[in-house]
Amino acid sequence: MPPVQYRSQVMDHLGLVAGMCKELGIAEHIDKRAPKVSDDWHISHGESVVAMIINGLGFTGQSLHMFPRFFANKPLDKLIRPGIKPEHINDKVLGRTLDELFELNVSKVYFELAIKVVKHLKLPCDALNLDGTSIHVDGRYNSDSEEDDEDLNCIRLCKGYSRDHRPDLNQAILLLMTENKAGIPLFMKAASGNVTDKTSFKLVVSEHLKSFKAALESRYFVGDAALYTSETVKELDQQDQWFISRVPLNIGASKELVQSAPSRVMKAVEGFEHYEAVEVSSGYADVKQRWVMYRNKQSQETEQKALTRRMQKKSTKEFQRLEKLSKKAFRCKADAMEAFKQWQKQSELCQAEPQITSKPCYKGKGRPAEGAEPDHQEYYISGCCSVTVQTRRDAQASLGCFVLATNDTDTDRLNTAELLKTYKSQQQVERGFRFLKSPDFLVSSLYLKKPERIEALLMIMTLCLMVYAAIQHRIRYELKKQSRTFPDMKKKPGQNPTGRWVFSCFEGIHVWVIDGTEKHVVGITESQSTIIFILGSTYQSIYS
């Protein structure tokens, strides 16, 4: 009788990822728009997308050609479907899927799926948060192309302002819009690496806002200071869309409002311990608005040291410029004074009283003869630099202060507390960017053969964020609904675990395969069983 053969397959948290992909119908949605065209492929485009999501949320950072190795010890029959083998998920198949997604328009395909997801999860979408980030790529791609961006059929991967502090690398810009409750990304769009947020936000508002309003009926459109330009503010108001945005301080009225903070009576913001606010009217861009200036007293204290460092650095540079000027010779006093005025005009902190000295200049070499008249006079200007106490006070006045604008003028519907709360939901999209730029997350995959595939891969990365956020939301919702708890890092029962924490707690779950047919899921603990149970039958069947 031959010996019994055992083989272990790793499940861990990947069953949760696969379960959510099935619950949201991701493979079906992709396959409906891009049906499989050959039976030789063994795996559909939708299943390829699910495979990339599972790999992405496996936090291994492996590139596409390593997928067969990643799936070699995974129970693919449970995670995707029976009949799929690791070698079926190869770089050629995945590359074809990325090409197909690009041809279908990644933003459109993603948005259609996102609408179904938020309706399935019954999320209200009261506010939509828009933001952008840069993601650097390896390789030159089309960065040296002589074609205009309008002539390219894809984004240009080139150098631009790098949020990763890697100005030496080419990059792409990823724009995300999330709903404000669970942080589900509702919209994604790739842009060329040298496009600014102001330009990108304006295009999103002008080209896509009607679609958002028709599909989601969201109340507020939320963005950071890059959203607040005169053109975008007018566009939002003309489309009857309420917005909430931070007002940049390079707008004169905003700067004046912040500088007037010490003289204004500010009231505490209900529900926010360290915040106080004052409200003024504004007609910026000919749109009737409310501007609310907030002061975070806690931030005001912590920013004192940073202010001192900034002022020391800037005043030192201004002093060095004056010292350099004092060594320059001028032919007349008027020229010297004009140069000093230019220095004073460019100096934000330092002030000085000008002192002009003259030096006689003689023709010829050596010491001049006694009583000889100088050929001409050279004039030098100097001064003793100082920073006034008032300058320091003016700089301190703006510490911890910022201005929010909205065209919703009904204070009963949107008071200062609700305005601040809604704007703070902008942290959802920022957390999403931190998740996508995690060192373990698909970091090695941003080297592909074509820029079109980079654009499609950005959609896959956003799908990973969608699935992650959906899992986290469902777990928190079901724990509260079913009055269950899950232990936190200190082993205390809680109902708001992060997805990352739940994933780490699912380590150790394996599938034992006996003689190639009989399978048993082993290693499930009591706390893991709680999560599997509350999520429902789809997850229970994967882990059984």
C-alpha positions as CSV (number, residue, x, y, z in Angstrom):
1,M,0.0,0.0,0.0
2,P,1.6,3.3,-1.1
3,P,2.3,5.9,1.7
4,V,-0.2,8.7,2.2
5,Q,1.0,12.0,0.7
6,Y,0.4,15.3,2.5
7,R,0.8,18.8,1.1
8,S,0.2,22.1,2.9
9,Q,-1.2,25.2,1.2
10,V,-1.1,28.7,2.7
11,M,-4.5,30.4,3.2
12,D,-4.0,33.0,6.0
13,H,-6.0,36.2,5.3
14,L,-6.2,35.6,1.5
15,G,-9.5,33.8,2.0
16,L,-10.9,37.2,3.3
17,V,-9.6,38.9,0.1
18,A,-11.0,36.2,-2.2
19,G,-14.3,36.3,-0.4
20,M,-14.7,40.0,-0.8
21,C,-13.8,39.8,-4.5
22,K,-16.6,37.2,-4.9
23,E,-19.0,39.3,-2.8
24,L,-18.4,42.4,-4.9
25,G,-18.5,40.5,-8.2
26,I,-15.2,41.9,-9.4
27,A,-14.4,39.0,-11.8
28,E,-18.0,39.0,-13.2
29,H,-17.9,42.8,-13.8
30,I,-14.6,42.6,-15.7
31,D,-15.6,39.5,-17.7
32,K,-18.9,41.2,-18.8
33,R,-16.9,44.0,-20.4
34,A,-13.9,41.9,-21.6
35,P,-15.0,38.3,-22.3
36,K,-12.4,35.6,-22.6
37,V,-11.6,35.2,-26.3
38,S,-9.6,31.9,-26.2
39,D,-10.1,28.7,-24.3
40,D,-6.2,28.2,-24.4
41,W,-5.9,31.0,-21.8
42,H,-7.4,28.8,-19.0
43,I,-8.3,31.9,-17.0
44,S,-10.5,34.9,-17.8
45,H,-9.6,38.6,-17.6
46,G,-11.7,39.0,-14.5
47,E,-10.0,36.0,-12.8
48,S,-6.6,37.5,-13.7
49,V,-7.7,40.8,-12.0
50,V,-8.7,38.9,-8.9
51,A,-5.3,37.1,-8.9
52,M,-3.5,40.4,-9.0
53,I,-5.7,41.7,-6.2
54,I,-4.9,38.6,-4.1
55,N,-1.2,39.1,-4.8
56,G,-1.3,42.8,-4.0
57,L,-3.1,42.2,-0.7
58,G,-0.6,39.4,0.0
59,F,1.9,42.3,0.7
60,T,4.7,40.4,-1.0
61,G,5.7,43.1,-3.5
62,Q,6.3,40.6,-6.3
63,S,6.4,41.5,-10.0
64,L,4.1,39.9,-12.6
65,H,6.5,37.2,-13.7
66,M,6.7,35.9,-10.2
67,F,3.0,35.2,-9.9
68,P,3.2,31.5,-10.6
69,R,5.7,31.2,-7.7
70,F,3.4,33.2,-5.4
71,F,0.4,31.0,-6.2
72,A,2.4,27.7,-6.1
73,N,1.4,27.0,-2.4
74,K,-2.0,28.7,-2.5
75,P,-5.4,26.9,-2.7
76,L,-6.5,28.4,-6.0
77,D,-9.6,26.2,-6.1
78,K,-10.9,28.1,-3.0
79,L,-9.4,31.5,-3.8
80,I,-10.5,31.8,-7.4
81,R,-12.1,28.6,-8.8
82,P,-11.3,24.9,-9.4
83,G,-9.2,24.1,-12.4
84,I,-6.8,27.0,-12.3
85,K,-3.2,26.1,-11.9
86,P,-0.3,28.5,-10.8
87,E,1.3,28.3,-14.3
88,H,-2.0,29.7,-15.8
89,I,-1.4,33.0,-14.0
90,N,1.7,34.0,-15.9
91,D,3.1,37.4,-17.0
92,K,1.7,37.0,-20.6
93,V,-1.8,36.3,-19.4
94,L,-1.6,39.2,-16.9
95,G,-0.1,41.5,-19.5
96,R,-3.0,40.8,-21.9
97,T,-5.4,41.6,-19.1
98,L,-3.8,44.9,-18.4
99,D,-3.8,45.8,-22.2
100,E,-7.5,44.9,-22.3
101,L,-8.3,47.1,-19.3
102,F,-6.5,50.0,-20.9
103,E,-8.5,49.6,-24.1
104,L,-11.7,49.6,-22.2
105,N,-10.8,52.9,-20.3
106,V,-9.7,52.1,-16.8
107,S,-11.4,55.0,-15.2
108,K,-14.8,54.2,-16.7
109,V,-14.6,50.4,-15.9
110,Y,-13.5,51.2,-12.3
111,F,-16.2,53.8,-11.7
112,E,-19.0,51.5,-13.0
113,L,-17.8,48.8,-10.5
114,A,-17.4,51.3,-7.6
115,I,-21.0,52.4,-8.0
116,K,-22.1,48.8,-7.6
117,V,-19.9,48.4,-4.6
118,V,-21.1,51.4,-2.6
119,K,-24.7,50.4,-3.3
120,H,-24.0,46.8,-2.2
121,L,-22.4,48.1,1.0
122,K,-25.2,50.6,1.5
123,L,-22.8,53.6,2.0
124,P,-24.5,57.0,2.0
125,C,-21.7,58.9,0.1
126,D,-22.6,62.2,1.8
127,A,-19.2,63.6,0.8
128,L,-16.7,62.8,-2.0
129,N,-13.0,63.5,-1.2
130,L,-10.6,64.2,-4.1
131,D,-6.9,64.2,-3.8
132,G,-3.8,63.2,-5.9
133,T,-0.4,61.7,-5.3
134,S,2.7,60.8,-7.4
135,I,4.0,57.2,-7.8
136,H,7.4,56.8,-9.2
137,V,8.3,54.2,-11.8
138,D,11.4,52.5,-13.0
139,G,12.4,52.9,-16.7
140,R,12.2,55.7,-19.3
141,Y,9.0,54.7,-21.2
142,N,7.6,57.7,-23.1
143,S,9.3,60.4,-21.1
144,D,11.4,61.6,-24.0
145,S,8.6,61.4,-26.5
146,E,8.3,64.5,-28.8
147,E,4.5,64.1,-29.1
148,D,2.2,66.5,-27.2
149,D,0.3,65.0,-24.3
150,E,-2.9,65.4,-26.4
151,D,-1.4,63.2,-29.2
152,L,-0.5,60.4,-26.8
153,N,-3.1,57.7,-26.2
154,C,-1.8,57.2,-22.6
155,I,-0.3,59.1,-19.8
156,R,3.3,60.4,-20.0
157,L,5.7,58.9,-17.5
158,C,8.1,61.8,-16.8
159,K,9.6,63.9,-14.0
160,G,7.5,66.3,-12.0
161,Y,6.9,67.5,-8.5
162,S,7.6,64.3,-6.4
163,R,5.8,63.7,-3.2
164,D,8.1,60.7,-2.7
165,H,11.1,63.1,-2.6
166,R,12.5,61.3,-5.7
167,P,12.8,64.0,-8.3
168,D,15.3,61.9,-10.2
169,L,12.7,59.3,-11.2
170,N,9.9,59.4,-13.7
171,Q,6.5,59.2,-12.3
172,A,2.7,59.0,-12.8
173,I,0.0,60.9,-11.0
174,L,-2.9,59.0,-9.4
175,L,-6.1,60.9,-8.7
176,L,-8.5,59.2,-6.2
177,M,-11.9,60.2,-5.0
178,T,-13.3,58.3,-2.0
179,E,-16.5,58.3,-0.1
180,N,-16.2,59.7,3.5
181,K,-17.4,56.8,5.6
182,A,-15.5,53.7,4.7
183,G,-12.8,55.2,2.5
184,I,-13.9,53.2,-0.6
185,P,-12.3,54.7,-3.7
186,L,-15.1,55.7,-6.1
187,F,-13.1,57.1,-8.9
188,M,-9.5,56.8,-10.1
189,K,-7.7,58.5,-12.9
190,A,-4.0,58.4,-14.0
191,A,-2.3,61.6,-15.2
192,S,1.1,62.4,-16.6
193,G,3.9,62.9,-14.1
194,N,4.2,66.6,-14.7
195,V,0.6,67.5,-14.3
196,T,-0.3,69.7,-11.3
197,D,-3.1,69.0,-8.8
198,K,-4.9,72.2,-9.8
199,T,-5.0,71.2,-13.4
200,S,-6.1,67.6,-12.6
201,F,-8.8,68.7,-10.2
202,K,-10.2,71.2,-12.7
203,L,-10.4,68.5,-15.3
204,V,-12.1,66.0,-13.0
205,V,-14.7,68.6,-12.0
206,S,-15.4,69.7,-15.6
207,E,-15.4,66.3,-17.2
208,H,-16.8,63.9,-14.5
209,L,-18.8,65.9,-12.0
210,K,-22.1,65.3,-13.8
211,S,-21.5,61.5,-13.7
212,F,-20.8,61.6,-10.0
213,K,-24.0,63.6,-9.3
214,A,-26.2,61.3,-11.4
215,A,-24.8,58.1,-9.9
216,L,-24.2,59.0,-6.3
217,E,-26.2,62.1,-5.3
218,S,-23.5,63.1,-2.9
219,R,-24.0,66.3,-0.9
220,Y,-20.5,67.7,-0.7
221,F,-17.4,67.7,-2.9
222,V,-14.3,68.0,-0.7
223,G,-10.8,68.8,-1.7
224,D,-7.6,70.4,-0.4
225,A,-6.2,73.8,-1.4
226,A,-5.5,72.7,-4.9
227,L,-9.3,72.5,-5.5
228,Y,-9.8,76.1,-4.6
229,T,-9.1,78.1,-7.8
230,S,-11.5,80.7,-9.3
231,E,-12.2,78.5,-12.4
232,T,-13.0,75.4,-10.3
233,V,-15.1,77.3,-7.7
234,K,-17.2,78.8,-10.5
235,E,-17.6,75.4,-12.2
236,L,-18.7,73.7,-9.0
237,D,-21.2,76.4,-8.3
238,Q,-22.6,76.5,-11.8
239,Q,-23.3,72.8,-11.6
240,D,-25.1,73.3,-8.3
241,Q,-22.6,71.3,-6.4
242,W,-21.8,72.2,-2.8
243,F,-18.1,72.1,-2.1
244,I,-15.8,72.2,0.9
245,S,-12.2,73.2,0.3
246,R,-9.2,74.6,2.2
247,V,-8.4,78.1,1.1
248,P,-4.8,78.6,0.1
249,L,-2.9,81.4,1.9
250,N,-1.6,82.9,-1.3
251,I,-5.1,84.4,-1.8
252,G,-4.8,87.9,-0.3
253,A,-8.1,87.8,1.6
254,S,-7.3,84.5,3.2
255,K,-3.9,85.7,4.3
256,E,-5.4,88.8,5.8
257,L,-8.0,86.8,7.6
258,V,-5.4,84.5,9.2
259,Q,-3.2,87.5,10.2
260,S,-6.2,89.1,11.9
261,A,-6.6,86.0,14.1
262,P,-5.3,87.6,17.4
263,S,-7.8,90.4,17.2
264,R,-10.9,88.2,16.4
265,V,-13.2,86.7,18.9
266,M,-13.3,82.9,18.2
267,K,-15.8,80.4,19.6
268,A,-15.1,76.8,20.6
269,V,-16.1,74.2,18.0
270,E,-18.5,71.7,19.6
271,G,-17.1,68.2,19.6
272,F,-13.6,69.3,18.8
273,E,-11.7,69.9,22.1
274,H,-8.8,72.0,20.8
275,Y,-10.5,73.9,18.0
276,E,-12.1,77.4,17.9
277,A,-13.5,79.2,14.9
278,V,-14.8,82.4,13.4
279,E,-16.9,82.8,10.3
280,V,-16.9,85.5,7.6
281,S,-18.7,86.0,4.2
282,S,-16.8,85.9,0.9
283,G,-17.6,86.5,-2.7
284,Y,-14.4,85.0,-4.1
285,A,-14.7,84.2,-7.8
286,D,-18.2,85.9,-7.7
287,V,-19.6,82.9,-5.8
288,K,-21.4,83.5,-2.5
289,Q,-19.5,81.6,0.2
290,R,-18.8,81.1,3.8
291,W,-15.2,81.2,5.0
292,V,-14.5,79.8,8.4
293,M,-11.2,80.3,10.0
294,Y,-10.2,77.6,12.5
295,R,-7.4,77.7,15.1
296,N,-6.1,74.4,16.5
297,K,-4.6,75.5,19.9
298,Q,-2.8,72.2,20.2
299,S,-1.1,72.6,16.8
300,Q,-0.4,76.3,17.7
301,E,1.8,75.1,20.6
302,T,3.6,72.4,18.7
303,E,4.4,74.7,15.7
304,Q,6.3,77.2,17.9
305,K,9.6,75.3,17.6
306,A,9.2,74.8,13.9
307,L,8.5,78.5,13.5
308,T,11.7,79.4,15.4
309,R,13.7,77.1,13.1
310,R,12.1,78.5,10.0
311,M,12.7,82.1,11.0
312,Q,16.3,81.4,12.0
313,K,17.0,79.8,8.7
314,K,15.3,82.5,6.6
315,S,16.8,85.4,8.6
316,T,20.3,83.9,8.2
317,K,19.9,83.8,4.5
318,E,18.7,87.4,4.4
319,F,21.7,88.5,6.5
320,Q,24.1,86.7,4.2
321,R,22.6,88.5,1.2
322,L,23.1,91.8,2.9
323,E,26.7,90.8,3.9
324,K,27.4,89.9,0.2
325,L,25.8,93.3,-0.8
326,S,28.1,95.2,1.6
327,K,31.2,94.0,-0.3
328,K,29.9,95.3,-3.7
329,A,31.2,98.7,-4.9
330,F,28.9,101.2,-6.4
331,R,29.8,104.4,-8.5
332,C,27.2,106.6,-6.7
333,K,25.2,106.7,-3.5
334,A,21.9,106.5,-5.5
335,D,22.9,103.1,-6.9
336,A,23.9,101.8,-3.5
337,M,20.6,102.9,-2.0
338,E,18.6,101.3,-4.8
339,A,20.4,98.0,-4.3
340,F,19.6,98.2,-0.5
341,K,16.0,98.9,-1.2
342,Q,15.8,95.8,-3.4
343,W,17.4,93.7,-0.6
344,Q,14.8,95.2,1.9
345,K,12.0,94.5,-0.5
346,Q,13.0,90.8,-0.9
347,S,13.6,90.3,2.9
348,E,10.5,89.1,4.7
349,L,12.0,89.1,8.2
350,C,15.1,91.2,8.5
351,Q,15.3,95.0,8.7
352,A,18.3,97.3,8.7
353,E,19.3,101.0,8.7
354,P,21.5,101.7,5.7
355,Q,25.0,103.0,6.3
356,I,26.9,104.3,3.3
357,T,30.7,104.6,3.3
358,S,33.0,105.8,0.5
359,K,36.4,104.8,-0.6
360,P,38.6,107.0,-2.9
361,C,40.1,105.3,-6.0
362,Y,43.3,106.5,-7.8
363,K,44.7,105.8,-11.2
364,G,48.0,103.9,-11.4
365,K,49.7,101.4,-9.1
366,G,51.1,102.0,-5.6
367,R,50.5,104.6,-3.0
368,P,49.2,107.9,-4.4
369,A,51.2,111.1,-4.0
370,E,50.5,113.4,-1.1
371,G,47.6,115.8,-2.0
372,A,46.7,113.8,-5.2
373,E,43.0,114.0,-6.1
374,P,41.2,110.7,-6.4
375,D,40.0,109.6,-9.8
376,H,36.6,108.6,-8.4
377,Q,34.8,107.4,-5.3
378,E,33.4,103.9,-4.6
379,Y,30.4,103.6,-2.4
380,Y,29.6,100.7,-0.1
381,I,26.4,100.1,1.8
382,S,25.9,98.0,4.9
383,G,23.6,97.7,7.9
384,C,22.9,95.9,11.1
385,C,20.2,93.2,10.6
386,S,17.5,92.7,13.1
387,V,14.1,91.0,13.4
388,T,11.5,93.0,15.2
389,V,9.3,91.6,18.0
390,Q,6.2,92.5,15.9
391,T,7.5,90.4,13.0
392,R,7.7,87.4,15.3
393,R,4.2,88.1,16.7
394,D,2.7,88.4,13.2
395,A,4.3,85.1,12.3
396,Q,2.9,83.5,15.4
397,A,-0.6,84.8,14.7
398,S,-1.1,82.3,11.8
399,L,0.1,79.3,13.8
400,G,-2.5,76.6,13.9
401,C,-4.9,78.6,11.7
402,F,-6.5,77.6,8.4
403,V,-9.5,78.7,6.4
404,L,-12.2,76.4,5.0
405,A,-14.6,77.6,2.3
406,T,-18.1,76.3,1.3
407,N,-20.9,77.6,-0.9
408,D,-23.5,76.0,1.4
409,T,-24.6,79.1,3.2
410,D,-27.1,77.3,5.5
411,T,-25.5,77.3,8.9
412,D,-28.3,75.1,10.3
413,R,-27.5,72.4,7.8
414,L,-23.7,72.8,7.9
415,N,-22.5,74.5,11.1
416,T,-18.8,75.0,11.9
417,A,-18.5,71.6,13.6
418,E,-20.1,69.7,10.7
419,L,-17.9,71.7,8.2
420,L,-14.7,70.7,10.0
421,K,-15.9,67.1,10.4
422,T,-16.7,66.7,6.7
423,Y,-13.4,68.3,5.7
424,K,-11.5,66.0,8.0
425,S,-12.9,63.0,6.1
426,Q,-10.2,64.0,3.5
427,Q,-7.9,61.9,5.7
428,Q,-9.6,58.8,4.2
429,V,-8.1,59.4,0.8
430,E,-4.7,60.3,2.3
431,R,-4.7,57.0,4.3
432,G,-5.5,55.3,1.0
433,F,-2.4,56.8,-0.6
434,R,-0.2,55.7,2.4
435,F,-1.7,52.2,1.9
436,L,-0.9,52.1,-1.8
437,K,2.6,53.4,-1.3
438,S,3.5,50.9,1.4
439,P,6.9,49.3,0.7
440,D,5.4,45.8,0.5
441,F,2.5,46.7,-1.9
442,L,3.1,45.9,-5.5
443,V,6.3,48.0,-5.3
444,S,8.2,45.8,-7.7
445,S,5.4,45.7,-10.2
446,L,5.8,49.2,-11.4
447,Y,8.2,48.1,-14.1
448,L,6.3,46.9,-17.1
449,K,6.8,46.9,-20.8
450,K,4.4,49.7,-21.8
451,P,3.1,52.9,-20.1
452,E,-0.4,51.7,-21.0
453,R,0.1,48.8,-18.6
454,I,1.3,51.1,-15.9
455,E,-2.0,53.0,-16.2
456,A,-4.0,49.7,-16.0
457,L,-1.9,48.6,-13.0
458,L,-2.8,51.8,-11.2
459,M,-6.4,50.6,-11.5
460,I,-5.5,47.2,-10.1
461,M,-3.8,48.9,-7.1
462,T,-6.9,51.0,-6.6
463,L,-9.0,47.8,-6.7
464,C,-6.8,46.4,-3.9
465,L,-7.5,49.5,-1.8
466,M,-11.3,49.1,-2.6
467,V,-11.3,45.5,-1.4
468,Y,-9.2,46.3,1.7
469,A,-11.5,49.1,2.7
470,A,-14.6,47.0,2.0
471,I,-13.3,44.2,4.2
472,Q,-12.5,46.6,7.0
473,H,-15.9,48.3,6.8
474,R,-17.8,45.0,6.7
475,I,-15.9,43.6,9.7
476,R,-16.5,46.7,11.8
477,Y,-20.2,46.9,10.7
478,E,-21.0,43.3,11.4
479,L,-19.1,43.3,14.8
480,K,-21.4,46.1,15.9
481,K,-24.5,44.7,14.3
482,Q,-24.1,41.3,15.8
483,S,-22.7,42.5,19.2
484,R,-19.4,40.7,18.7
485,T,-15.8,41.8,19.5
486,F,-12.4,41.1,18.2
487,P,-9.2,41.4,20.3
488,D,-7.0,44.4,19.7
489,M,-3.2,44.5,20.0
490,K,-3.5,44.7,23.8
491,K,-5.9,41.7,23.7
492,K,-8.8,43.9,24.7
493,P,-12.1,43.3,23.0
494,G,-13.0,45.9,20.4
495,Q,-15.3,46.5,17.4
496,N,-13.1,48.8,15.2
497,P,-10.1,46.7,14.1
498,T,-8.1,47.8,11.1
499,G,-7.9,45.6,8.1
500,R,-4.1,45.2,8.5
501,W,-4.5,44.0,12.1
502,V,-7.2,41.4,11.1
503,F,-4.9,40.3,8.3
504,S,-2.0,39.8,10.6
505,C,-4.2,37.9,13.0
506,F,-5.1,35.4,10.3
507,E,-1.6,34.0,10.0
508,G,-1.3,30.3,10.4
509,I,-4.3,29.1,8.5
510,H,-3.4,26.3,6.1
511,V,-5.1,23.8,3.8
512,W,-3.9,20.2,4.2
513,V,-4.2,18.2,1.0
514,I,-4.2,14.5,1.5
515,D,-3.4,12.3,-1.5
516,G,-4.2,15.2,-3.8
517,T,-8.0,15.2,-3.3
518,E,-9.0,15.3,0.4
519,K,-8.7,18.8,1.8
520,H,-8.9,20.2,5.4
521,V,-8.6,23.8,6.5
522,V,-6.6,23.8,9.7
523,G,-5.3,26.4,12.2
524,I,-8.4,28.5,12.7
525,T,-8.6,30.1,16.1
526,E,-11.6,31.3,18.0
527,S,-11.1,35.0,17.1
528,Q,-10.5,34.1,13.5
529,S,-13.7,32.0,13.5
530,T,-15.6,35.0,14.8
531,I,-14.6,37.1,11.7
532,I,-15.4,34.3,9.3
533,F,-18.8,33.7,10.9
534,I,-20.0,37.3,10.9
535,L,-19.0,37.8,7.3
536,G,-21.3,35.1,6.0
537,S,-21.6,32.0,3.9
538,T,-19.2,33.0,1.1
539,Y,-16.3,33.3,3.6
540,Q,-17.4,30.3,5.6
541,S,-17.3,28.1,2.4
542,I,-13.7,29.3,1.6
543,Y,-12.5,28.5,5.2
544,S,-14.2,25.1,5.4
